Amino acid sequence: MSALSGIKVLDLSRVLAGPYCSQTLADLGATVWKIEPFWGDETRAWGPPFIVAQEGGGYELSDRGESAYYLSVNRNKQSLALNLKDPQGQAIIKELSLKADVFLENYKVGDLARYGLDYASLSQLNPRLVYGSITGFGQTGPRAKEAGYDAALQGYTGIMSVTGEVDGEPMKVGVAWIDILTGMTMSQAILAALFAREKSGLGQHLDIALFDVGLHAMANLAQSYLLTAKAPMRRGNSHAQIVPYGSFAVKDGYIVLAIGNDGQFQKFCQVIGRPELWEDERFKSNAARVRHREILLEMLGEVLLSRGRGEWLEHFQTANIPCAPVNNLAEAFADPQALARGLRQNIHHPDFGEVPLIGSALQHLSQTPAHIQSPPPRLGEHSDKILKEVLGLSQAEIDHLRQAEVIL
């Protein structure tokens, strides 16, 4: 059973935030019609790595082909390659919007109004339509017309100001963090709007901005600023309000310690062979440890360098002290927990054979788990299928649209 079976999503988004959202809906069973220009979603060209078909089956890495970036967020979708600038292409989108429950787009504010595909226009045709708009700064405000990119938004919203070493330069998060969070937020908004529609019978416009999401996701640091009027500083991998909490160098690498209360700290002092640290008034409470963080962290740094990662983790885990290795992705995917939770799954691709994809975090719902049903589509792979099965066009009509360069 799929939670969103029967829900149809008309997806005009591209790159990351929108496709991440629509993939989440597709994993939960929604039908997603991915509308692409003739050159495809931009991420098809973002690489390397790319893969191409190998003679005799399978795939190999290449400097061209299908990109890992595109493959990461487009499974379970159907691709319709369409010329949106052609009035016939616009008419197809309007017809599909009559069949859709959700319309998702990430164009600049006002761009789709030129084609009569904005919320005001489409809601007149289909009042039940849930229309999601993802932009950099939202539909209102002095920056509304500006384009929004994850790296820029990490600068605007403060995350770079608190990421990086204390004396180092500001640092962005290693993945497009705000794009991913925005995709998650939009999927939540869509589910809430669909639930509200069950009661009201009406859709609504969902105005979700990367700027809003990024600032909201600053959470405790943002709230601390609002209370103190003091902007937090970079602390490397340390925590602003808990000590010791973060990454620490050991003999052969790094580990993470997340000691969140005084009882854990007392046990920690016993395990590392420094019980006197717990008796020191400077470290008797978390608040005291935060005040004296530099002194304590220097002491702990010397002790932790005396043993290797495996030895320390074994000791800490035995004592129920929160800890973890600092893994690279090879180590993360090889972890027995990742294997047990299905976080790497193979799917058959018509060009490449078995292709590994990232498993959904929603696959363990007891009644309606997420599933990977189909690989990310080839450009325009489902153009004929959508036009025939959804809009009822004949093959002759489809051939005419292709000859007129309305579809690919």
N, C-alpha and C positions, 0 to 999 in steps of 0.2 A: 504494500500500500504506500502511495506517495502523498505527502501532505498537500502538495500544490497541484495535484493532478487536475487537469481541466482549466487551469489558469494559463492564459496566453499573454506573452510579453513581447511587445514590439520594441526592439532594442536598436536605437540609433546612436548608442554610445560607442566610444572607441578608446583605445590605450589601456587604462588600468582601473580607475575607480568605478566607472560604469560597467565594464565587462566583469569585474570582480563581483559586483552586485548581481548582475544577471546570471552569472555562473552559479552563485549561491542559490538563486531561485530555481535554476535548471536542475541542480543537484537534488533539490527537494521535489522535483517532478513537474515543474512548470514547462510549458512549451515556449522556447525562446526563438524568435525570428531575428537573427542578427543581420541588420541592414548595413552593407558595406559599399563604399565607392568602388569603381572599377580597379583601382590600385590596391584596394584592401585596407583593412585596419592597419594603422601605422606600425603597430608592433610586429606585424609579419616581417618587417624589414629591420627590426632592432636586434642586432646581434654582431658577432657570433656569441654563443653557439647557434648554428643552424643544423638541421638534419636533412639529408636527401636519401632517396631510395637507393638501395644497394642491389647490384646485380645478383640474382638468385634469391632475393627476399631480404627483409630487414632494412636497417638504415645505417648510415655512417655520418660522422660529423663533417661539416663542409663550411665554406665561406659564403654559401647561398642556400636557398631552400626555405624550410619552415623553421621559425625561430623558437627557441625555448621560451622566450617572453610571451609570444602569442599562445603557445601550447599551455601555458600555466593558468590561463584564465578564460578559456573559450570552449571547454568541453560541453557536451550535452546540448549544443545549439545547432540551429539550421541557418546556413548563410544564403542570403539573397543579395547579389551584387546589382546595384541600382544606380542610375544617373538621377540624382535628386534635383539637379538643375533643370531637367526636362519636365514640362508640365504633365506628361504622361507618367513620369516617375512619381511626381507629387500626388497624382491621382491614385496611384497604387498604394502609397502610404496612407492616404485618407481612407481607402477601402479597407485596408488591413486594420486601421484604428477602430473601425466599426466592429471588427471581430475580436479585438484585443481587450484584455482587462487592464493591462499596464502598458504605458508608453514611457520609455526611458531614453533620455538624451543628455549630452554634455556639450552642447554648442554654446557659443558666447551668447550673452543676454541679447535677445531680439533677433538673432540670426534666423531662426525657423519661422518667425512671423512673416518673412519675405515670401515664404512658400505656402502660407496659410496652414502651417503645421505647429503653431504655438498652442498653448493650453486654451486660450480664449476661443480659438477657432475650432479645435478638435472637440472640446467639451460641448460645443453646440451640436456637433454631430453625434457624440456619444457621451451623455451626461454621466454614465457610470465609469468612465475612464479614469484610472489613477495615473496621473501624469507626473513623472519624476524628472526634475531638472538638477543636474550636478554642474556647478560652476565654481570658479575660484573664490569669488567673494559674495555670491548670492545675487538675487534679483533686485536688491535695493542697496542704497548706500553709495558713497562717493566713488568707491572702487568697482562698482557693479559691472562696468563695461570692460574692465581689465581681464586679460587672460590669466588663468591660474595654473601653475605647474608645481608639482610636489616640492621640488628643491626650493623654489621661491617661497612657497607657503611654510616650509620648515624655517626659513629665515624670518618671515613675517610673524609667526605665532609663538616664537620664543624657544622652541625645542632645541635649536642649534646653540642658543645661549647657555643651556645647561648640559650640553653634551660635549664630551671631550675632556682632556686633562685640565687640571686646575690652571696651569700656566700655559696651556696650549691654545691653539686657535679654535674658534667655534666649529662644531662638527655635526654634519647631518647624520641621521640614522641610516644604517646600511641598506635598507630597502626603502621603497617609496611609502613610508609609514603613514602619511596623512592620506594618500590615495587609498590605501588598504582600509584605513579606518572609515573613510568616507563611503567606500563601497559597502562596508558593514552597516554603517548608519543608514544609508539609503535602503538597504534590504529590510532593516527594521521598520523604517518609515512606510515602505510599501506594504509590509505585512499588517501594520497598524491601520493603514488606510483601507486595505481589503476587508479587515475585520469591521471597521466603522461602516463600510459600504453595506455590509450585511444588515445593519440597523437602519441606515438612512436611505439606502438605494442609490446614493450619489458617490461619484468619485471626487477627487480633489487634486490640487496642485501641490507637489512636494518640492519645496525650495531648500536644497541641501548644498551648503558651501564648504569647500575645503578649509577656508579661513575659520569658520565657526567650529568645525569639527576639530581642527588642530588646536585651537585655543581651549575648547572644552576638554580635550584629552590631556591638557596639562594638569588637570585634577588637583592633587594636594599642593603642588607647587604654585599653581594659579591662586588657590584659596589662601595659601600663606602670604602671597603678595597682597591680595585684597585686604587681609587683616593687618599687615605690617607696613604696607607701602614700600617695602624693600625688595628689589628684584633678586631672586636667588642666583647663586653663582654656579659655575661648573665645578663638579667634584669628582671628575673621572668616573670610576665605577662605584664610588661610595654613595651612600644614601644621605639625603639632606637631613633626615630626622631620626635615623636609627644607626647605631654603631655597636659592634662591627657588622657591616652589611655591604657586600660587594665582592669584587674579585681580588684575589691575593696570589702573588707569585709563590710557587713552591719549587722544589729541587728540579723538577722536570717539566714544568708547565705552569698552568694556572688552575685555581679552583674558585668556586663561589661559596661564600658563607652568608647566611641570612639569619642572623641571630636576633630574634625579634623581642625577647623578653629577658628579664634578669635571671630567671631560673636556667635558661639555656646558656647564658653567659657564664654562670657559675660552673655548670658542667663542662663548658668549653675550656675554662681555665684549668680544670682538673685533667682533661684529656691532653692538653698541650704541655702538662707538667709545670704550670705556673699558677698554683692555687693562690699565691700571694696577691695576684692581680685583683681577685675578687674581694680581698680584704682591704684594698686601697680605696679610700673614700672618693678619690677622683673617678673611680669606675664602678661605684656601688649601684648606680641606677643608670638607665638609658640616658636620661637628661644630663647626668654628670659625664657620661662617656661622650655625648655629643659635644659638650663644652670642652672636653680635653681630647678630642679626636686625634689631633696630630701626634700627641705624646703616645697614646695607646696604639695607634696604627703603626708607628715606628717600632714599638716593642714587638707587636705581633708579627710584623714583617720579618724580623730577624729569626723568630722562632719557627715560622712556617717554612722558611727556606731550608730547614734542617732535614726534611723528609720529602719523598716523592708524592705525586698525586694519588696513586692507588692506595698507598699506605695511610695517608691522611683521610681520604674518603672512607676507608674501611673503619677507622677509629671513630670518626664523627658519626657515621651512619649507625654504628653499634650503640653509640650514646644518644641517638635520636637528636642530634644537632643538625639543623637544616644546612645542607651543603650540596654541591654539584660540581661536576667537571665543567671546564670551559671547552665545549666540543666545537670542532668544525662541522660542516654539513655532512661530510663522509661519516664521521663518528656519530652524528645525530641520527642519520638514517639507519646506521648499523646497530643502534641501541635496541636491545630486545623489546623494549616497550614500544618503539616505533613499529617494529615488526608485528607485535601482538595487536596493535591498534589499527593496522592496515593503512599506515600513512604513506606507503608506496604501493601503487596498484598499477598493473599492466592492463592496457586496453588495446584491442586490435585496430590498427589504422590501415585503410585500404592501400595506402602508398608505402608505408614504412613497416608493416607487420606489427609486432608487439612493441608498444611504446610505454615507458613508465611515466605515470602521472602522480601528482601529489594527492593523497587521499583527503577526503573532506573531514573537517572537524565535526560535522553534523551526522556522521554515519552511524553513530551509536544511539540514536533515538530509539526507544524500545518499540514503538508502533509505526513510526513513519521515518525511517532512516534515510539519509541522503545516499544516492547511488551514482556511480559513473556508468552511464548507459551507452554513450557514444563518444568518439574522439572529437577534438576540435575540428570544425568543418574546413574543408578546402574552400577557397574563394569561389563564391557563387554555386557551391555544390548543390544547394537545394532550391535554386531559383525556380526551375520548372515545377518542382514538387509543391512549393508554397503557392505559386500562381494557379496551379491546377486544383489542388485539394482544398485550399482556403478560399480562393476567389472564383473558382470554377471556370477559369479561362481554358479555351481549347488550345491544342497544340499549334494550330494555324495562327491564333492570336499571339501566342508566346513567341513563335518564330518571327512574327511581324515586329514585336517589341525588341527582339534581339537584333534584327536587321536595322531597326531605327536607332540602335545603340542606346536603348532605354534600360535594358538589362544585359548582364554578362553571363 
